[in-house]
Amino acid sequence: MATQLAITQPEKILNLGLVASSPKFMADGNWPGIQPAVLDQFANQLDNEHKAVIERFMAIQAMGSVSAKQDIKELKPLFWPNQLRRVMC
């Protein structure tokens, strides 16, 4: 929303700082984003095997954490609430 405001009303925005975000996700011209083919493949996989894609996504989010396995275990109920009971027991 802040980025859109800066684009549409630049006279009202002196500076805009983005933290852990990107104003554009997909690569385009000189913009170093994710290649469109990769995003297309992700969308197809999400349609066909959504659970595996979400689990890979969680693994990427936890990558580098000293408690990655525990982090993923805690994230899973957010994606699959019916698993909450199994995690809590």
C-alpha positions in Angstrom: 0.0 0.0 0.0 2.8 2.4 0.9 4.6 1.6 -2.4 1.4 2.3 -4.4 1.0 5.6 -2.5 4.5 6.6 -3.4 3.9 5.8 -7.1 0.5 7.6 -7.3 1.2 10.6 -5.0 5.0 11.1 -5.0 4.6 14.7 -3.8 3.3 13.3 -0.5 6.2 10.8 0.1 9.6 12.0 0.9 11.2 8.6 1.5 10.0 5.0 1.5 12.0 2.3 3.3 11.3 -1.3 2.6 12.3 -3.9 5.1 12.3 -7.6 4.2 10.2 -6.8 1.2 10.4 -6.2 -2.5 8.4 -3.8 -4.6 8.4 -6.3 -7.4 8.6 -10.1 -7.1 9.1 -11.2 -10.7 12.1 -10.5 -12.9 11.5 -8.0 -15.7 14.1 -6.3 -17.8 16.8 -5.0 -15.4 14.8 -6.0 -12.3 16.5 -9.0 -10.5 13.4 -10.9 -9.4 12.3 -14.5 -9.7 12.2 -15.7 -13.3 8.6 -15.9 -14.7 9.1 -19.6 -15.6 9.9 -20.4 -12.0 6.8 -18.7 -10.8 4.7 -20.5 -13.4 6.2 -23.8 -12.3 5.4 -22.9 -8.6 1.8 -22.1 -9.5 1.4 -25.4 -11.4 2.8 -27.4 -8.6 0.6 -25.5 -6.1 -2.4 -26.5 -8.1 -1.4 -30.2 -8.4 0.5 -31.0 -5.2 -0.2 -28.1 -2.8 0.8 -29.9 0.4 4.3 -30.8 -0.9 4.8 -27.2 -2.2 3.8 -25.7 1.2 6.1 -28.1 3.0 9.0 -27.1 0.7 8.2 -23.5 1.4 8.2 -24.1 5.2 11.6 -25.7 4.8 13.0 -22.7 2.9 11.6 -20.4 5.6 13.3 -22.4 8.3 16.6 -22.7 6.4 19.6 -21.6 8.4 17.8 -21.8 11.8 19.5 -23.9 14.5 16.0 -25.1 15.4 14.7 -25.7 11.8 12.9 -28.9 12.5 11.1 -27.5 15.5 10.3 -24.3 13.6 8.6 -26.4 10.9 6.8 -28.5 13.4 5.4 -25.2 14.9 4.5 -23.8 11.5 2.6 -26.8 10.2 -0.6 -26.2 12.3 -0.9 -22.8 10.8 -1.2 -24.4 7.3 -3.1 -27.5 8.4 -5.2 -26.7 11.5 -6.4 -30.4 11.8 -2.8 -31.3 12.7 -2.8 -29.0 15.7 -4.2 -31.7 17.9 -1.4 -34.1 16.9 1.3 -31.5 17.6 -0.1 -30.5 21.0 -0.6 -34.1 22.2 
